[in-house]
């Protein structure tokens, strides 16, 4: 049996394409303990996610976490699951479809867009397989994580490299590392906040909450913490907020070690105890709403704030498939596709060149 994955059928003269691979975290196939178990096993077995000695972590994961957590997580997923399925998957598919349409207005040369997940389905391997089946010899990997972190962006890239290790005909690869300070991304965030405020008025405080990571990641060289704060500062400037009108926080702690601070739960508790009339919370690091934003932030966050005396609580949805965000994705993609795509591609000339290639290949075959 070959070590390498089989290559798709290719004939001389087949039109080559550029592929854009949108990479996201992933989601279970269903809000059930049965579906959560393999998803959590894959997710929590990643060394990028949990940096604990393997033997110790194997025992904790398989003897405790995968016994207890699937049922609890399934209940949380069920609380946010829609009739269309997982919110993250629904939004990610719409983003891919809309990005394809927006790029088609800018690009004449052949290209396609596929969605791949670091964990669960559709896997990164299946996405690359689909791109290669469409004769993509160049692939731009576009992680849907604005701020770089080893546990998110690098994990997605790991999934790409693992697939390519078993690929005989490896396509040219470009990767987008981050866009935490890209003007188009910041404007998309700012417009989502402005639109919410146009409808609901302004809060006493805007809380910008990012996914947390252990503090030792920062101490060992991960730039995530700095990029989150830069996004927060740029968003505040775009909204013309003073320093006392917003705060940057971090959510989703796991385990007993110290994580990036301030913790969102502590911030919401303090604001509640201060009897603040209203807070709005936005999660700039999430391109799509998911379990973390819809359950932990929108539901649990509201409970923490209001149970400690706070007033009105608003969660501002993720960028999802808003027009400004799809425009931003288009801009970021085009900047990274320079030299690979063309706005004046001639379909007739390409077709003629393809026919000539086929004829030359047939001539060579006949002379052998």
C-alpha positions in Angstrom: 0.0 0.0 0.0 1.4 3.4 -1.0 2.4 5.9 1.7 1.1 8.7 -0.4 -2.5 9.6 -1.1 -3.7 8.9 -4.6 -3.5 11.8 -7.0 -6.6 13.0 -8.9 -6.9 12.2 -12.6 -5.0 14.8 -14.7 -4.8 15.2 -18.5 -2.4 17.4 -20.3 -4.2 20.7 -21.1 -6.5 20.6 -18.1 -7.1 24.1 -16.8 -5.1 24.8 -13.6 -6.7 26.9 -10.9 -5.8 28.8 -7.8 -7.5 27.5 -4.6 -8.4 29.5 -1.5 -8.7 27.3 1.6 -10.7 28.9 4.4 -9.4 27.3 7.7 -11.4 27.3 10.9 -11.5 25.4 14.2 -14.3 22.9 13.6 -17.5 21.7 15.2 -19.1 18.3 16.1 -21.4 16.8 13.6 -24.3 16.8 16.0 -25.1 18.1 19.5 -24.8 14.7 21.1 -22.4 13.0 23.5 -21.7 10.4 20.8 -20.7 13.1 18.3 -18.8 15.1 20.9 -16.5 12.3 22.0 -14.4 11.8 18.8 -14.4 15.6 18.2 -13.1 16.3 21.7 -10.6 13.5 21.5 -9.1 15.0 18.3 -9.2 18.5 19.6 -7.7 17.9 23.0 -5.1 15.5 21.7 -3.5 18.3 19.7 -0.2 19.3 21.3 -0.9 22.9 20.2 -4.0 22.9 22.4 -2.7 21.1 25.5 1.1 21.3 26.3 1.1 18.7 29.1 3.4 15.6 29.1 1.7 13.1 26.8 1.5 10.2 29.3 -0.1 12.3 32.0 -2.5 14.0 29.6 -3.5 10.7 28.0 -4.7 9.4 31.4 -6.5 12.7 32.2 -8.1 12.9 28.7 -9.2 9.3 28.4 -10.1 8.4 32.0 -11.7 11.7 33.1 -12.4 14.3 30.4 -13.8 12.0 27.7 -15.9 10.2 30.3 -17.5 13.3 31.8 -17.3 16.2 29.3 -19.1 14.9 26.2 -22.5 14.9 27.8 -22.0 18.3 29.4 -20.7 19.8 26.2 -23.5 18.2 24.2 -26.1 20.0 26.4 -24.4 23.3 25.7 -24.2 22.7 22.0 -27.9 21.7 22.0 -28.7 25.1 23.5 -27.3 27.0 20.5 -27.8 24.5 17.6 -30.0 25.8 14.9 -32.4 24.1 12.4 -29.6 24.5 9.8 -27.0 22.8 12.1 -24.0 24.1 13.9 -23.9 27.9 13.8 -20.2 28.0 13.1 -20.6 25.6 10.2 -23.6 27.5 8.8 -21.8 30.9 8.9 -18.5 29.4 7.6 -20.3 27.9 4.6 -22.0 31.2 3.8 -18.7 33.0 4.1 -17.1 30.6 1.6 -20.0 31.0 -0.8 -20.0 34.8 -0.6 -16.3 35.1 -0.8 -16.3 33.1 -4.0 -18.9 35.5 -5.4 -17.1 38.7 -4.3 -13.8 37.4 -5.7 -15.5 36.5 -9.0 -16.2 40.2 -9.5 -12.5 40.9 -9.2 -10.8 37.9 -10.7 -11.1 36.6 -14.3 -8.6 33.7 -14.0 -9.8 30.3 -12.7 -10.1 29.9 -8.9 -12.2 28.2 -6.3 -12.8 28.4 -2.5 -13.1 25.5 -0.1 -13.7 25.2 3.6 -11.5 23.1 5.9 -11.6 22.5 9.7 -8.7 21.7 12.0 -11.0 19.2 13.9 -14.1 17.4 12.7 -15.7 17.8 9.3 -15.0 18.9 6.6 -11.4 18.0 7.5 -8.4 20.0 6.1 -7.4 16.8 4.3 -10.7 16.6 2.5 -10.6 20.3 1.6 -7.2 19.9 0.0 -8.4 16.8 -1.8 -11.3 18.7 -3.2 -9.0 21.6 -4.3 -6.5 19.1 -6.0 -9.5 17.4 -7.7 -10.3 20.8 -9.3 -6.7 21.0 -10.6 -5.5 23.7 -8.1 -1.7 23.8 -8.3 -1.6 26.9 -6.0 -3.4 27.2 -2.7 -3.8 30.2 -0.4 -4.5 29.1 3.2 -6.7 31.7 4.8 -7.1 31.0 8.6 -10.2 32.6 10.0 -8.3 33.8 13.0 -7.4 37.5 12.8 -4.9 37.3 15.7 -2.1 34.7 15.4 -1.8 32.1 18.1 0.0 28.8 18.1 -3.1 27.1 19.4 -5.3 28.4 16.5 -3.5 29.6 13.4 -0.5 27.3 13.8 -2.8 24.3 14.6 -4.7 24.9 11.3 -1.4 25.1 9.4 -0.3 21.9 11.1 -3.4 20.2 9.7 -2.4 21.4 6.2 1.2 20.3 6.5 0.2 16.8 7.8 -1.9 16.4 4.6 0.9 17.6 2.3 3.4 15.2 4.0 1.4 12.4 2.2 0.9 14.3 -1.0 3.0 13.3 -4.0 2.3 16.3 -6.2 2.5 19.1 -3.6 0.8 22.4 -4.7 2.5 25.8 -4.2 1.3 27.1 -0.8 0.9 30.6 0.6 -0.4 31.2 4.1 -1.9 34.3 5.8 -0.5 34.5 9.3 -2.6 37.3 10.7 -4.6 40.4 9.9 -5.3 41.7 13.4 -4.5 45.3 12.4 -5.7 45.2 8.8 -7.8 48.4 8.1 -10.6 46.4 6.3 -10.9 44.0 9.3 -11.0 46.8 11.8 -13.6 48.7 9.8 -15.7 45.6 9.6 -15.6 45.3 13.4 -16.3 49.0 13.8 -19.3 48.9 11.4 -20.8 45.9 13.3 -20.6 47.9 16.5 -21.9 51.1 15.0 -24.9 49.2 13.5 -25.7 47.7 16.9 -25.5 51.1 18.5 -27.7 52.7 15.8 -30.4 50.3 16.8 -29.9 49.9 20.5 -28.0 53.0 21.6 -24.6 53.1 23.3 -23.6 51.2 26.5 -21.7 52.5 29.5 -18.8 50.2 28.7 -17.8 48.1 25.6 -16.0 44.9 26.6 -13.8 43.4 23.9 -13.3 39.7 24.9 -10.8 37.4 23.2 -10.3 33.7 23.6 -7.8 33.0 26.4 -4.6 31.1 26.3 -2.2 30.1 29.2 0.1 32.9 30.2 3.2 30.8 29.5 2.4 30.9 25.8 3.1 34.7 25.9 6.3 34.2 28.0 7.6 31.6 25.5 7.1 33.9 22.5 3.5 33.7 21.3 2.4 37.1 20.0 -1.3 36.5 20.5 -1.7 38.7 23.6 -0.1 41.7 21.9 -2.2 41.3 18.8 -5.4 41.2 20.8 -4.6 44.4 22.5 -3.6 46.1 19.2 -7.0 45.0 17.7 -8.7 46.5 20.8 -6.9 49.8 20.6 -7.5 50.2 16.8 -11.2 49.3 17.2 -11.6 51.8 20.1 -9.9 54.5 17.9 -12.2 53.7 15.0 -15.2 54.1 17.4 -13.7 57.2 19.0 -13.8 55.7 22.5 -11.9 57.0 25.4 -9.8 54.6 27.6 -12.5 54.4 30.2 -15.2 53.5 27.7 -13.9 50.1 26.8 -11.8 47.2 28.3 -10.0 44.2 26.7 -10.6 40.9 28.5 -10.0 37.1 27.9 -12.4 34.3 28.2 -12.6 30.4 28.4 -10.1 29.4 31.0 -9.3 25.7 31.4 -7.4 24.1 34.3 -5.6 25.7 37.3 -2.7 27.5 35.6 -2.6 31.2 35.1 -4.1 32.4 31.8 -4.0 35.8 30.1 -5.7 38.5 32.2 -8.0 40.2 32.9 -10.4 37.3 33.0 -13.8 38.2 31.4 -15.8 36.6 34.3 -14.0 38.9 36.8 -14.5 42.0 34.6 -18.3 41.3 34.3 -18.6 40.6 38.0 -16.9 43.8 38.9 -19.0 45.8 36.4 -22.1 44.2 37.8 -21.1 45.1 41.4 -20.5 48.6 40.2 -24.2 48.7 39.2 -23.3 49.6 35.6 -26.5 50.3 33.6 -25.4 48.5 30.5 -22.4 46.7 29.0 -22.0 45.5 25.4 -19.6 42.6 24.7 -18.0 41.8 21.4 -15.6 39.0 20.5 -13.3 40.4 17.8 -11.3 37.2 17.4 -14.2 35.1 16.1 -15.2 35.4 12.4 -18.3 33.2 13.1 -20.5 32.8 16.1 -20.1 29.4 17.7 -20.6 27.7 21.1 -18.1 30.0 22.8 -19.7 33.2 21.7 -23.4 32.1 21.8 -23.4 30.1 25.0 -20.4 31.3 27.1 -20.5 35.0 26.2 -24.1 35.7 25.3 -25.7 33.4 28.0 -23.2 32.8 30.8 -21.7 36.3 30.5 -25.2 37.9 30.9 -25.9 35.7 34.0 -22.6 36.8 35.7 -23.1 40.5 35.0 -26.8 40.6 36.0 -26.5 38.3 39.0 -24.0 40.7 40.5 -26.2 43.8 40.1 -25.6 44.8 36.5 -28.3 46.2 34.3 -28.7 45.7 30.5 -26.4 43.2 28.8 -25.9 43.0 25.0 -23.8 40.6 23.0 -22.7 42.0 19.6 -22.7 39.2 17.1 -19.6 38.0 15.3 -18.8 39.3 11.8 -20.4 36.2 10.3 -21.4 36.9 6.7 -21.8 40.7 7.1 -21.1 42.6 3.8 -18.3 44.6 5.4 -16.6 41.4 6.6 -16.9 39.6 3.2 -15.4 42.8 1.6 -12.6 42.7 4.1 -12.0 39.0 3.4 -11.9 39.8 -0.3 -9.4 42.6 0.2 -7.1 40.4 2.4 -7.3 37.5 0.0 -6.5 39.6 -3.1 -3.5 41.1 -1.3 -2.1 37.6 -0.8 -3.0 36.3 -4.2 -0.9 38.9 -6.1 0.8 37.2 -9.0 -1.4 34.2 -8.9 -4.6 35.6 -10.2 -5.4 38.0 -13.1 -8.1 40.6 -13.8 -7.5 40.4 -17.5 -7.3 36.7 -18.1 -8.3 35.7 -21.6 -10.5 32.6 -21.6 -10.2 32.0 -25.4 -6.4 32.3 -25.3 -6.3 29.9 -22.3 -8.5 27.4 -24.2 -6.3 27.5 -27.3 -3.2 27.0 -25.2 -4.9 24.0 -23.5 -5.7 22.5 -26.9 -2.1 23.0 -28.0 -0.8 21.3 -24.9 -3.1 18.3 -25.5 -1.9 18.0 -29.1 1.7 18.1 -28.1 1.1 15.4 -25.4 -0.6 13.2 -28.0 2.2 13.7 -30.5 4.8 12.7 -27.9 2.7 9.6 -26.9 2.4 8.6 -30.6 6.2 8.9 -31.2 7.1 6.7 -28.2 
